[in-house]
Amino acid sequence: MTEQYEFGTPMGRERKNNDHDVTLRGRKQLDITGVKQVESFDNEEFLLETVMGFLSVRGRNLHMKNLNVELGLVSIEGKVDDFVYLDQSQQDKSKGFFGKLFK
């Protein structure tokens, strides 16, 4: 038997890969794959841990339309203003002169 299974998944389901996609439709619907967990959310911001790092989604009237933890799928509806990956090592580099001055 050469099939590999991921720990914690039901028998018979193959190991899922670490794909991560973000699809935005008309700034109103955001579909995200490769989500490990939802850290926090409210109607203005979602913080998601993905296989590619932490993703912050900001906007207005945001709500979770779909959540499938087993498959790592999250769908968010509302007015999406921005989404950004949070990378601690890059934050220190991008502060610039004043950011370092007022540290």
C-alpha atoms as a printed R data frame, in Angstrom:
    type eleno elety resid chain resno       x      y      z
1   ATOM     1    CA   MET     A     1   0.000  0.000  0.000
2   ATOM     2    CA   THR     A     2   1.747  3.182 -1.195
3   ATOM     3    CA   GLU     A     3  -0.955  5.731 -0.345
4   ATOM     4    CA   GLN     A     4  -0.151  8.336  2.291
5   ATOM     5    CA   TYR     A     5  -2.730  9.681  4.683
6   ATOM     6    CA   GLU     A     6  -2.616 12.805  6.763
7   ATOM     7    CA   PHE     A     7  -2.887 12.292 10.508
8   ATOM     8    CA   GLY     A     8  -6.315 13.244 11.794
9   ATOM     9    CA   THR     A     9  -8.193 12.828  8.509
10  ATOM    10    CA   PRO     A    10 -10.840 10.171  7.999
11  ATOM    11    CA   MET     A    11  -9.675  6.885  6.504
12  ATOM    12    CA   GLY     A    12  -9.825  6.707  2.737
13  ATOM    13    CA   ARG     A    13  -9.059 10.367  2.086
14  ATOM    14    CA   GLU     A    14  -5.695 11.111  0.550
15  ATOM    15    CA   ARG     A    15  -3.269 13.615  1.963
16  ATOM    16    CA   LYS     A    16  -4.093 17.109  0.774
17  ATOM    17    CA   ASN     A    17  -1.325 19.216 -0.688
18  ATOM    18    CA   ASN     A    18  -0.234 22.619  0.559
19  ATOM    19    CA   ASP     A    19  -1.880 24.646 -2.198
20  ATOM    20    CA   HIS     A    20  -2.836 28.182 -1.300
21  ATOM    21    CA   ASP     A    21  -4.996 30.369 -3.515
22  ATOM    22    CA   VAL     A    22  -6.751 33.676 -2.968
23  ATOM    23    CA   THR     A    23  -9.604 34.587 -5.320
24  ATOM    24    CA   LEU     A    24 -11.314 37.977 -5.085
25  ATOM    25    CA   ARG     A    25 -14.521 38.550 -7.033
26  ATOM    26    CA   GLY     A    26 -15.620 42.152 -7.435
27  ATOM    27    CA   ARG     A    27 -14.249 43.162 -4.016
28  ATOM    28    CA   LYS     A    28 -17.311 41.433 -2.544
29  ATOM    29    CA   GLN     A    29 -16.358 37.758 -2.244
30  ATOM    30    CA   LEU     A    30 -12.978 36.373 -1.199
31  ATOM    31    CA   ASP     A    31 -12.268 32.637 -1.428
32  ATOM    32    CA   ILE     A    32  -9.113 31.359  0.267
33  ATOM    33    CA   THR     A    33  -7.639 27.853  0.215
34  ATOM    34    CA   GLY     A    34  -4.795 26.495  2.297
35  ATOM    35    CA   VAL     A    35  -6.119 27.948  5.558
36  ATOM    36    CA   LYS     A    36  -4.782 26.250  8.678
37  ATOM    37    CA   GLN     A    37  -6.949 28.142 11.146
38  ATOM    38    CA   VAL     A    38  -8.918 31.331 11.705
39  ATOM    39    CA   GLU     A    39  -7.122 33.283 14.430
40  ATOM    40    CA   SER     A    40  -9.694 36.054 14.848
41  ATOM    41    CA   PHE     A    41 -12.409 37.854 12.942
42  ATOM    42    CA   ASP     A    42 -14.986 40.590 13.182
43  ATOM    43    CA   ASN     A    43 -16.920 42.663 10.660
44  ATOM    44    CA   GLU     A    44 -13.824 44.748  9.805
45  ATOM    45    CA   GLU     A    45 -10.888 42.299  9.898
46  ATOM    46    CA   PHE     A    46 -10.078 38.615  9.562
47  ATOM    47    CA   LEU     A    47  -6.748 37.135 10.621
48  ATOM    48    CA   LEU     A    48  -6.083 33.746  9.041
49  ATOM    49    CA   GLU     A    49  -3.146 31.390  9.372
50  ATOM    50    CA   THR     A    50  -2.443 29.902  5.955
51  ATOM    51    CA   VAL     A    51   0.182 27.499  4.688
52  ATOM    52    CA   MET     A    52   2.012 30.561  3.281
53  ATOM    53    CA   GLY     A    53   1.895 32.640  6.495
54  ATOM    54    CA   PHE     A    54  -0.579 34.871  8.278
55  ATOM    55    CA   LEU     A    55  -3.076 36.717  6.090
56  ATOM    56    CA   SER     A    56  -4.959 39.800  7.242
57  ATOM    57    CA   VAL     A    57  -8.144 40.751  5.381
58  ATOM    58    CA   ARG     A    58  -9.638 44.175  6.097
59  ATOM    59    CA   GLY     A    59 -12.858 45.749  4.926
60  ATOM    60    CA   ARG     A    60 -16.419 46.603  5.918
61  ATOM    61    CA   ASN     A    61 -19.388 44.383  6.741
62  ATOM    62    CA   LEU     A    62 -17.216 41.277  6.455
63  ATOM    63    CA   HIS     A    63 -18.732 37.950  7.386
64  ATOM    64    CA   MET     A    64 -17.767 34.342  6.919
65  ATOM    65    CA   LYS     A    65 -19.881 32.734  4.236
66  ATOM    66    CA   ASN     A    66 -18.196 29.335  4.296
67  ATOM    67    CA   LEU     A    67 -15.679 27.570  6.528
68  ATOM    68    CA   ASN     A    68 -14.388 24.064  5.883
69  ATOM    69    CA   VAL     A    69 -11.610 23.321  8.339
70  ATOM    70    CA   GLU     A    70 -10.902 19.842  6.948
71  ATOM    71    CA   LEU     A    71 -10.209 21.179  3.445
72  ATOM    72    CA   GLY     A    72  -8.755 24.526  4.564
73  ATOM    73    CA   LEU     A    73 -11.355 26.608  2.721
74  ATOM    74    CA   VAL     A    74 -12.681 29.991  3.855
75  ATOM    75    CA   SER     A    75 -15.112 32.260  1.996
76  ATOM    76    CA   ILE     A    76 -15.570 35.835  3.147
77  ATOM    77    CA   GLU     A    77 -18.244 38.246  1.914
78  ATOM    78    CA   GLY     A    78 -18.459 42.006  2.343
79  ATOM    79    CA   LYS     A    79 -16.564 45.038  1.042
80  ATOM    80    CA   VAL     A    80 -12.876 44.021  0.893
81  ATOM    81    CA   ASP     A    81 -10.521 47.006  1.232
82  ATOM    82    CA   ASP     A    82  -7.223 45.134  1.409
83  ATOM    83    CA   PHE     A    83  -5.503 41.896  2.259
84  ATOM    84    CA   VAL     A    84  -1.878 41.528  3.221
85  ATOM    85    CA   TYR     A    85   0.484 38.811  4.387
86  ATOM    86    CA   LEU     A    86   2.081 39.512  7.750
87  ATOM    87    CA   ASP     A    87   5.758 38.623  7.846
88  ATOM    88    CA   GLN     A    88   7.588 39.525 11.051
89  ATOM    89    CA   SER     A    89  11.056 39.528  9.464
90  ATOM    90    CA   GLN     A    90   9.944 41.910  6.691
91  ATOM    91    CA   GLN     A    91   8.205 44.344  9.071
92  ATOM    92    CA   ASP     A    92  11.498 45.371 10.682
93  ATOM    93    CA   LYS     A    93  13.138 45.954  7.292
94  ATOM    94    CA   SER     A    94  10.289 48.037  5.901
95  ATOM    95    CA   LYS     A    95   9.952 50.483  8.786
96  ATOM    96    CA   GLY     A    96  12.211 53.016  7.156
97  ATOM    97    CA   PHE     A    97  14.123 55.801  8.849
98  ATOM    98    CA   PHE     A    98  11.349 57.166 11.090
99  ATOM    99    CA   GLY     A    99  10.164 53.714 12.116
100 ATOM   100    CA   LYS     A   100  13.636 52.835 13.327
101 ATOM   101    CA   LEU     A   101  14.123 56.263 14.912
102 ATOM   102    CA   PHE     A   102  10.984 56.000 17.060
103 ATOM   103    CA   LYS     A   103  11.457 52.329 17.931
